[in-house]
Amino acid sequence: MAKNLTHYNIFLASPSDVSDERNLIESAINELNNTVCKTLNIHLDLIKWETDSYPSVGSYSQNVINEQISDYDFFIGLMWSKIGTPTPQYKSGTIEEFNIAYERYRSGKDVKILFYFSNKPIPPSEIDPEQLKELNEFRKTLPEKGIYYFHYSLPEEFQSLVKLHISQHLNEVNSKKKNEINLNQDLTREKPIDSELHLSEFEELGLLEYLDIFKESFVDVESSLERLGDYLQELGKNISKRTEKINSFNEMPFDTTKDLKKEIDRSSNDMFDYVKRTNVEITIFHDSYYKGMEALSNALTIQEEDGMISYTDLIDLSNTLSNNHEIFNTTIEEIEGFKIKVSKLPRVSASIKIAKRKMDQTLDSLLSELRSTQNLSKEFLKRLDLIINNLDTN
């Protein structure tokens, strides 16, 4: 039996320097359509100037795009290192698109505005001071307009945040619809059960499967964090031991150049080994974490729809995220401290210089990963707390 789907258009506006995120958002929308939206009888349609505008004539090129892309329910703004190309009326096309969305909101149109800024490091060769200045000035205007924006560090974090935030908006919309229906329909009249529903209509996983995936994934997350901590401790001990030997060589009255070089090479190899193992572990941690959070997001959507998770289980889920959040904090502090130690290692050979550079890159990647997951966990904790508080008040 055909379903009556409610369609929502999502317009993505950004300068050209966030192409990874623009590609990832398509898969995010597809995932939402195959999970959350199925249960809500909703379909999301992504609108981008690349696919939804066409050659035409207007007062200026951005105005052509504005006229062709004017009907949307969600506006997603995205910026990193650039503000974009100026238009006759605004400092960039993205800012013009935002202002159109904001004016629609102010005029009473039901448009949701979501804005994100990337915290990714900008390569020195790509830094444009003027663009950064304009971007920061624009960002400062958003709170004045009542816009609550988000930062992210990794494209995958942006992808997960978008899925989480859109899901929350859709659940709010659905709850309002339910309340309106309950106010207007005759509650004493029961609808007949449709006996012709087939299993193929419910191909997505159910609540229990999603919770199992989350729990299994977070066992892997905790194991991965433990290994990362072990690698760091092991390297720290090795570096201390090597440094002690190197210092002892310097105090000896005879020529120890060969032995000293061997110890320096061993120190370099220790760091190269750490880099190799940690880079592999970052991938394991990343995949496990995002798999678990995707499952949790779907489980919470079902909970908000059907209320199937017990109060005790919700508290357990909240405690799991809180505990991991604390572990993230501790691990980040340890890595930041270790980065300082690495920076103080003397550049006595080419191998040490290369190893230090590789170490620094790996530690930066690990910190970026942990800060992203920490940020995302915080958002999920807010969502869980809201669900728990609603149960408390009912």
C-alpha positions in Angstrom: 0.0 0.0 0.0 1.4 3.4 -1.0 2.3 5.8 1.8 1.6 9.5 1.9 5.1 11.0 2.4 5.7 14.5 3.6 8.6 16.0 1.7 11.0 18.5 3.3 13.6 20.4 1.2 17.0 21.0 2.7 19.1 23.8 1.1 22.9 23.6 1.6 24.8 26.9 1.3 28.6 27.3 1.6 31.7 28.6 -0.1 33.8 26.3 -2.2 36.3 25.3 0.5 34.1 22.7 2.2 33.6 20.2 -0.7 34.2 17.2 1.6 31.3 18.2 3.8 29.1 19.0 0.8 29.6 15.4 -0.5 29.1 13.8 3.0 25.8 15.6 3.5 24.3 13.6 0.6 25.0 10.3 2.3 23.7 11.8 5.6 20.4 12.7 4.0 20.2 9.2 2.4 20.8 7.5 5.8 18.1 9.7 7.4 15.7 8.8 4.6 16.4 5.1 5.2 16.0 5.2 9.0 14.4 8.1 10.9 12.3 9.3 8.0 10.8 5.9 7.3 9.2 5.8 10.8 7.9 9.3 10.4 6.6 8.9 6.8 8.9 11.8 5.7 11.3 12.2 2.8 14.2 14.7 2.8 15.3 16.2 -0.5 18.7 17.9 -0.7 18.9 21.1 -2.7 22.3 22.5 -3.9 23.1 25.1 -6.5 25.2 22.4 -8.4 22.2 20.2 -9.0 19.1 22.4 -8.6 19.9 25.6 -10.6 20.2 26.0 -14.3 21.5 28.7 -16.7 19.3 31.8 -17.0 19.5 35.6 -16.9 19.0 37.9 -13.9 20.3 41.1 -12.4 23.4 39.2 -11.3 24.4 35.5 -11.2 23.6 34.9 -7.4 20.2 36.4 -8.0 19.5 33.8 -10.6 20.3 31.0 -8.0 18.2 32.8 -5.4 15.1 32.9 -7.6 15.5 29.2 -8.7 16.1 27.9 -5.2 13.6 29.6 -3.0 11.4 26.8 -1.6 13.0 25.0 1.3 12.2 23.9 4.9 15.8 23.6 6.2 18.7 26.0 5.5 22.1 24.6 6.3 25.0 27.1 6.3 28.6 25.9 6.3 31.9 27.8 6.5 35.6 27.1 7.1 38.4 29.3 5.9 36.6 31.5 3.3 33.5 33.7 3.3 33.1 33.3 -0.5 32.7 35.5 -3.6 31.1 39.0 -3.1 27.7 39.8 -4.7 26.4 43.3 -5.5 24.4 43.3 -2.2 26.4 41.2 0.2 30.0 40.2 1.0 29.4 36.7 -0.4 26.8 34.5 -2.0 26.6 32.3 1.1 25.9 35.3 3.3 23.2 36.5 0.8 21.6 33.0 0.9 21.7 33.1 4.7 20.1 36.5 4.8 17.3 35.4 2.5 16.6 32.4 4.8 16.7 34.6 7.9 14.3 37.1 6.4 12.0 34.2 5.5 12.2 33.0 9.2 11.5 36.5 10.5 8.5 36.9 8.2 6.9 33.8 9.8 7.9 31.1 7.3 8.6 27.8 8.9 12.2 27.4 8.0 14.8 25.8 10.2 18.3 27.4 10.1 21.3 25.3 11.0 24.8 26.9 10.8 28.1 25.2 11.2 31.8 26.4 11.3 34.8 24.1 10.7 37.7 24.2 13.2 40.0 22.2 10.8 43.5 23.6 10.7 44.0 25.8 7.6 47.1 25.1 5.5 49.4 28.2 5.7 49.5 28.5 1.9 45.6 28.8 1.8 45.2 31.4 4.6 43.6 34.6 3.3 43.6 37.1 6.2 40.9 39.3 4.6 38.6 36.3 4.1 39.2 35.2 7.7 38.5 38.7 9.0 35.2 38.9 7.1 34.2 35.4 8.2 34.8 36.2 11.9 32.9 39.4 11.6 29.9 37.5 10.0 30.1 34.8 12.7 29.8 37.5 15.5 26.5 38.7 14.0 24.8 35.4 14.3 24.1 35.4 18.1 22.6 38.9 17.7 20.1 37.4 15.3 19.3 34.5 17.7 21.3 31.9 15.6 22.8 29.2 17.7 25.7 27.8 15.6 28.0 24.8 16.0 31.7 24.1 15.5 33.1 20.8 14.3 36.7 19.5 13.6 36.2 16.6 11.2 33.9 16.3 8.1 32.5 13.0 9.7 31.6 15.0 12.8 29.7 17.5 10.7 27.9 14.6 9.0 26.9 13.1 12.4 25.9 16.5 13.8 23.7 17.2 10.8 21.9 13.9 11.2 21.4 14.4 14.9 20.1 17.9 14.6 17.8 17.2 11.6 16.4 14.2 13.5 15.6 16.4 16.5 13.8 18.9 14.4 11.8 16.2 12.6 10.8 14.7 15.9 9.6 18.0 17.1 7.6 18.5 14.0 6.1 15.0 14.3 5.2 15.6 18.0 3.4 18.8 17.1 1.5 17.0 14.4 0.5 14.2 16.8 -0.7 16.7 19.3 -2.8 18.5 16.7 -4.3 15.1 15.6 -5.1 14.1 19.2 -6.9 17.4 19.8 -9.1 17.2 16.7 -9.9 13.5 16.3 -12.5 11.5 18.1 -10.4 9.4 20.5 -13.3 6.9 21.2 -13.3 5.8 17.5 -10.7 3.1 16.9 -9.1 2.7 13.5 -9.1 -0.8 12.0 -5.7 -2.6 12.1 -4.2 -2.9 8.6 -3.5 -6.6 8.3 -1.8 -6.3 5.0 1.5 -4.8 6.3 4.4 -6.8 5.1 7.8 -7.3 6.7 9.5 -5.6 3.7 8.0 -2.3 4.9 10.2 -2.6 8.0 13.5 -3.5 6.6 15.4 -1.2 8.9 16.7 -2.6 12.2 14.6 -2.4 15.3 15.3 -0.9 18.7 17.0 -4.0 20.3 19.4 -4.4 17.3 20.3 -0.7 17.5 21.0 -0.8 21.2 23.1 -4.0 20.8 25.1 -2.3 18.0 25.7 0.7 20.3 26.8 -1.4 23.3 29.1 -3.6 21.2 30.6 -0.6 19.4 31.3 1.2 22.7 33.0 -1.8 24.1 35.3 -1.5 21.0 35.6 2.3 21.6 36.7 1.7 25.2 39.2 -1.0 24.2 40.6 1.3 21.5 41.0 4.1 24.0 42.8 1.8 26.4 45.2 0.7 23.7 45.9 4.3 22.7 46.7 5.1 26.3 48.9 2.0 26.5 50.8 3.1 23.4 51.4 6.6 24.8 52.6 5.2 28.2 54.9 2.7 26.5 56.4 5.4 24.3 56.8 7.7 27.3 58.8 5.1 29.2 60.9 4.3 26.2 61.7 8.0 25.6 62.6 8.5 29.3 64.9 5.4 29.1 66.6 6.5 25.9 67.0 10.1 27.2 68.7 8.8 30.3 71.1 6.7 28.2 71.9 9.6 25.9 72.6 11.8 28.8 74.9 9.2 30.3 76.9 9.0 27.0 77.4 12.7 27.1 79.0 12.4 30.5 81.5 9.7 29.5 85.2 10.8 28.9 85.7 8.7 25.8 84.2 8.7 22.3 80.7 7.2 22.4 79.4 8.7 19.1 78.5 5.3 17.6 76.6 4.2 20.7 75.0 7.6 21.0 73.8 7.4 17.4 72.4 3.9 17.9 70.4 5.1 20.9 69.1 8.2 19.0 68.0 5.9 16.1 66.2 3.6 18.6 64.4 6.7 19.9 63.4 7.6 16.4 62.2 4.0 15.8 60.1 4.1 19.0 58.3 7.2 17.7 57.9 5.7 14.2 56.4 2.6 15.8 54.1 4.7 17.9 52.9 6.7 14.8 52.3 3.5 12.9 50.2 1.8 15.6 48.3 4.9 16.6 47.3 5.8 13.0 45.8 2.3 12.7 44.1 2.6 16.1 42.6 6.1 15.2 40.8 4.4 12.3 39.4 1.6 14.5 38.3 4.1 17.2 36.7 6.4 14.5 34.7 3.6 12.9 33.6 2.0 16.2 32.5 5.4 17.6 30.5 6.6 14.7 28.9 3.2 14.1 27.8 3.2 17.8 26.5 6.8 17.7 24.6 6.1 14.5 22.9 3.2 16.1 22.1 5.2 19.3 20.6 8.0 17.2 18.3 5.6 15.5 17.4 4.0 18.9 16.6 7.4 20.4 14.4 8.2 17.4 12.4 5.0 18.0 12.3 5.9 21.7 10.9 9.4 21.0 8.3 7.8 18.8 7.3 4.7 20.8 8.8 5.1 24.3 10.1 1.6 24.4 13.4 2.1 26.3 13.0 1.7 30.1 13.9 4.6 32.4 16.7 2.5 33.9 18.2 1.8 30.4 18.1 5.4 29.5 20.0 6.3 32.6 22.5 3.6 31.8 23.0 5.0 28.3 23.5 8.4 29.7 26.1 7.1 32.2 27.9 5.3 29.4 28.2 8.5 27.4 29.1 10.5 30.5 31.9 8.1 31.4 33.3 8.1 27.9 33.2 11.9 27.9 35.3 11.9 31.1 37.7 9.4 29.5 38.0 11.7 26.4 38.8 14.6 28.7 41.6 12.7 30.5 43.0 11.3 27.3 43.1 14.7 25.7 44.9 16.2 28.7 47.5 13.4 28.5 48.1 13.8 24.8 48.4 17.6 25.2 51.0 17.1 27.9 52.9 14.6 25.8 52.9 16.9 22.8 54.8 19.4 25.0 57.4 16.8 25.9 57.9 15.8 22.2 58.4 19.4 21.3 61.3 19.7 23.7 63.2 16.7 22.3 66.5 18.0 20.9 66.8 17.9 17.1 70.1 16.1 17.1 69.7 14.0 14.0 67.6 13.9 10.8 65.8 10.7 12.0 64.7 12.5 15.2 63.5 15.6 13.3 61.4 13.4 11.0 60.1 11.3 13.8 59.1 14.4 15.8 57.3 15.8 12.8 55.4 12.5 12.2 54.6 12.3 15.9 53.2 15.8 16.0 51.0 15.1 13.0 49.7 11.9 14.5 49.0 13.5 17.9 47.2 16.4 16.2 45.0 13.9 14.3 44.3 12.0 17.5 43.4 15.2 19.4 41.1 16.3 16.5 39.4 12.9 16.5 38.9 13.0 20.3 37.6 16.6 20.4 35.2 15.8 17.6 33.8 12.7 19.4 33.7 14.7 22.7 31.6 17.4 21.0 29.3 14.8 19.5 28.9 12.9 22.7 27.9 16.2 24.5 25.1 16.7 21.9 23.8 13.2 22.4 23.9 13.6 26.2 21.7 16.7 25.7 19.2 14.7 23.7 19.2 11.9 26.2 18.7 14.3 29.1 15.8 15.8 27.4 14.1 12.4 26.9 14.8 11.5 30.6 13.5 14.8 31.8 10.3 14.4 29.8 9.8 11.0 31.4 10.4 12.6 34.9 7.7 15.2 34.3 5.1 12.8 32.9 
